[in-house]
């Protein structure tokens, strides 16, 4: 009758929890050795170091694009967030060597689904860096983002994103 025990639903409306797309470590995007990512030119995000050489889906949604070189994926969450998941820096120069994609454009995915595997040793040998950025590219729909850093796995919430109503 009085609803005194109900949670204030408005506080949680339009909040998307983004899980880690890597098992490893999450850190501030400014530490990515690439000015485009480090300066948030592509959007707000975080950086990762991977322990197992696998990129996982950070949330439920659809794969919009898998780059032909398999070094990056663009996806859209069911709430409308557009996310660029990029493996390493200057890995496009590897022309797909050491990468294997498990999804194609148009695929529906859930958080934790395996998207791409990659050879960390080969990236260390051939690319500028094995550090990997994740950025939200449609920042115009975002009201607020909170990031969490540290050791992560695919169950770790690395961002809480409040979407504008």
C-alpha positions in Angstrom: 0.0 0.0 0.0 2.7 2.5 0.9 5.5 0.9 -1.1 8.0 1.8 1.6 10.0 -1.4 1.0 10.3 -1.1 -2.8 13.5 0.0 -4.3 13.4 3.4 -6.0 13.3 2.0 -9.6 14.2 5.4 -11.1 17.7 5.1 -9.6 18.4 2.0 -11.6 16.5 2.8 -14.8 18.7 3.2 -17.9 21.8 1.8 -16.1 23.8 -0.7 -18.1 26.4 -2.9 -16.4 29.3 -3.6 -18.8 31.4 -6.7 -17.9 35.0 -7.2 -18.7 35.8 -8.4 -22.2 39.1 -9.8 -21.1 40.5 -11.9 -18.3 43.4 -9.9 -16.9 43.7 -6.4 -15.8 41.6 -3.3 -16.4 43.2 0.2 -16.3 42.5 3.8 -17.3 42.4 4.3 -21.1 44.9 7.1 -20.8 47.6 4.4 -20.3 47.0 2.9 -23.8 50.0 3.7 -26.0 47.9 5.3 -28.7 46.9 9.0 -28.7 43.5 8.4 -30.4 42.4 6.0 -27.7 44.3 7.6 -24.7 42.7 11.0 -25.4 39.1 9.7 -25.7 38.9 10.8 -29.4 37.0 7.6 -30.2 34.9 7.7 -27.0 35.2 7.0 -23.3 36.6 3.7 -22.3 39.2 1.6 -20.5 42.2 -0.4 -21.3 43.0 -4.1 -20.7 45.9 -6.5 -20.6 44.8 -10.1 -21.4 46.0 -13.2 -19.7 44.4 -15.8 -22.0 44.3 -14.3 -25.5 40.5 -14.3 -25.7 38.1 -11.4 -26.3 34.7 -12.0 -24.8 31.4 -10.1 -25.2 31.0 -7.5 -22.4 27.2 -7.5 -22.6 24.1 -8.7 -24.4 23.7 -7.3 -27.9 24.5 -7.6 -31.6 27.8 -7.7 -33.5 27.8 -4.8 -35.9 31.2 -5.4 -37.4 34.1 -7.8 -37.2 37.0 -6.1 -38.9 38.5 -8.2 -41.8 41.8 -8.4 -39.9 39.9 -9.7 -36.9 41.7 -7.3 -34.6 38.6 -5.4 -33.6 34.8 -5.8 -33.1 32.0 -3.2 -33.0 28.9 -4.2 -31.1 25.6 -2.6 -30.0 24.0 -3.5 -26.7 20.3 -4.1 -26.4 20.1 -0.7 -24.7 21.8 1.0 -27.6 25.4 1.4 -26.4 27.9 1.1 -29.3 31.2 -0.4 -28.2 34.5 -0.8 -30.0 36.6 -3.7 -28.7 40.1 -3.4 -30.1 42.8 -6.0 -29.5 46.3 -4.5 -29.2 47.7 -1.4 -30.8 48.7 -1.4 -34.5 47.5 -5.0 -34.8 45.8 -4.1 -38.1 49.2 -4.4 -39.6 49.2 -8.1 -38.8 46.5 -8.6 -41.4 44.6 -11.2 -39.4 47.7 -13.3 -38.6 47.2 -14.9 -35.1 43.5 -14.0 -34.8 40.5 -16.3 -35.0 36.9 -14.9 -35.0 34.1 -16.9 -33.6 31.3 -14.5 -34.6 30.3 -12.6 -37.7 28.4 -9.3 -38.3 24.7 -9.7 -37.3 25.4 -12.3 -34.6 23.4 -12.0 -31.3 25.7 -12.4 -28.3 25.4 -12.6 -24.5 27.9 -11.3 -21.9 30.8 -13.8 -21.7 30.4 -15.2 -25.2 33.8 -15.9 -26.9 34.3 -13.4 -29.8 37.9 -13.6 -30.9 41.0 -15.5 -29.9 44.5 -14.0 -30.5 48.1 -15.1 -30.1 49.6 -12.9 -27.4 53.2 -13.9 -28.2 52.7 -13.0 -31.9 51.2 -9.6 -30.9 54.1 -9.0 -28.6 56.5 -9.8 -31.5 54.7 -7.9 -34.3 52.6 -5.1 -32.9 53.2 -1.9 -31.1 51.5 -3.1 -27.9 49.3 -5.9 -26.6 47.3 -3.5 -24.5 43.7 -3.4 -25.7 41.2 -0.5 -25.5 37.4 -0.8 -25.2 35.5 2.4 -25.9 31.9 3.5 -26.0 31.6 5.3 -29.4 28.2 6.9 -29.1 28.8 9.0 -26.0 26.0 11.4 -27.0 23.5 8.9 -25.4 25.5 8.7 -22.1 24.5 10.7 -19.0 27.2 9.3 -16.7 29.9 6.5 -16.6 31.6 4.9 -13.6 34.6 2.7 -14.3 36.1 0.0 -12.1 39.8 -0.9 -12.4 42.0 -3.8 -11.3 42.2 -7.6 -11.8 39.2 -8.7 -13.9 37.4 -11.7 -15.3 34.3 -12.0 -17.5 32.1 -11.7 -14.4 33.7 -8.4 -13.3 31.6 -5.3 -13.9 34.0 -2.7 -15.3 31.5 0.0 -16.1 28.1 1.2 -15.0 26.7 3.4 -17.8 23.6 5.6 -17.2 21.9 6.3 -20.5 20.0 9.5 -21.1 16.2 9.2 -21.1 
